[in-house]
Amino acid sequence: MTKVSSVSHDERRGAVIEQWFNRLLGFSAALVMFTMMLVTFVDVVGRDLLASPLPGGFEITEFLLASLIFLGLPLVTAEAGHVEVDLLDSVIPRWFKPIQNVIISLVNIIALGTLSWLMWQFAIRTYKYNDTTAVLEIPYAGLTFLMASCCTLAALALLVMLLTGRSRLTSNDNDYQT
């Protein structure tokens, strides 16, 4: 097997894995969003028509919203869809832009890696203390482990993007100029 064909095989395998994660996280986020809409609908109808809101509806919505945000984090990260502020891009020479991209990627990896590490510590602590919500007594551990896992996936996505050269746009030709 030649080196060229093994590289393309590895690239295909990576694309399949990336597609699988995108579908899994996207479907999970869509399911959470649908559930959140359903809970809100039942809560509003119960409050307005039956004078009886959904017990713990606020807690359930909080859980679902946090889940939705953290399920979207690796998806947005893998698509390089985070908001970028380009205050200095017009004054930085073109030759420095690849170096700038690597520096920005490394800072982002360190920041998200640190956040991931702290989230894992928090998840383990909530599991040990068996923390629950006040009204429905839903354990926080599942949510915090989901949050930590998604932070870790986002950090890994940044690392893969840096190693494969997909960290940021290589040129600003595709950016909107104002």
N, C-alpha and C positions, 0 to 999 in steps of 0.2 A: 504494500500500500504506500503510495507516495505521500509526501508531506502535505501537498495541496489538498488531496482528497480527505485526509484526516482532519485538516483544519475545517473544511466545509462540513464534514460530519459533526464535529464538535460545535460548530456554529448552529447547525440545524437542531442538535440536541438542546443547546442553550435557548434557541428560539421556542422550542416545544415547551421547555420548562417555564420560560417567561410567559408564554401564552396560557399555560395551565394555571399559573399563579394569578395572572390577570383575570381569567375567568372565575376562578374560585373567590378571589377577593371582590371582584365586581358583582358576582351573584350574591355573595354574603352581604355586601353593602346595599344592594337593591332590596334584598329580603328584609334587612333591618329598617330601611327607609319605608317600605310598605307596612311593616309592623308598627312603626312609629305613627304613620298616617292613620292606621286602623285604631290604635290606642287613642289618638287625639280625637278621632271621629266619635268613638264610643264615649269618651269622656265628655265631649261637648254635648252630644245628644242626651246623655244621661243627666247632665247638669241642667240643660235648657228645657227638656221635655219632661223629665221624670223627677227633677229637683234632687237628683242623687248622682253626683259625679262618680267616676270610676275610682274605687278605693286604691290608693297608691299610684294613681295615674301619673302624677308628677315624678315619682321615683322611677317608674318604668320608662317614662320619656327621657329622663336624665341618663339612664343606663343606655338606652338606644341611641341617643345623640352622641354620647361618648364613644360608643361602639362604631357608629357611622364615621365619625371624624378619624378615628384611628385606623379603621379599615381602608379609608381613602388615602391615608398617608403614604403607604408603600406604592399605591397606584400613581399618585401624583408625582412622587419622587422618581419612579421608573420612567415616567414620561417627560421628565425635566420640566414639569409644569408649575413649579413654585414661582412665586413673584420674584422678579429680579429688578434691582434698582441699578441703573447704569449712569450714575452721576459722573463717574470718572472716565467712562468709555471713550468719550470724545477727545480727551487729552492724553490718553495712554497710547504710545506708539504701537503699530500693528505687530512688530516683532515681539512685544512683551505680552500680547494677549494670550498665547498658549501658556505662558508661565503664570499669568494671572488666573487662568482657568484652573490650572493645577492647584494653585494656592487656595482659591475659593473652594474647590472640591475637597481639599484636605481639611480646611476649616469646618466645612459642613459635615464631613465624616466624623471628625472629632466631636463636634457639637451633638450630632445625632447619636453617635456611639455613647457619649456621656449620658445623654438623656435615656437611652436604652438601658444602660447599666443601672441608673437610678430607678427606672421603672421596674426592673427586675427585683431590685432590693425592696421597693415598695410592695410589689406583688407578693413576695415571700413573707413580708411582714404582715400584710393583710390576711394572708392564709394562716399564718401562725396564730394571730390574735382572733381569727374567725370573725372579722369585722362584718357587720351587716347594716342594712339600711334601717331607719327608725320605724317606719310604718309596716312594711311588708317583710322585714327582716331577710332581705335578699342578700346573700353573701357577696361581698365585693371582690373576692379572690378571682372569680372567673373573668370579671371585667378587667381587673388589673393585669392578669396574665395575658389577656387579649391585647391590651394596650402595650405591654412590654414586648410581646411577640411582633406586633406591627411596627414598633420602633426599631426592633432588631432587623426586620425585613427591609425597612427603609434605609437603614445604615448599610446593610449588605448591598442593596441596590445602588447606593451611591458609590460604594467601593468597586463594584463590578463596572459601573459606568466609567469610573476613573481609569480602571485597568484596560477597558476596551476602547477608550477614547470617546465615549458618548457623554462625557460629563456636562458639557454645555455646547451651545452652538459654536462651531469653529470660526464662523465669521458672523458679523452683524448684518450681512447683506439681506437676510430674511427678516430682520427686525423692522418694526414700524418706526420710521423716523418722523419726529414732529418738528 
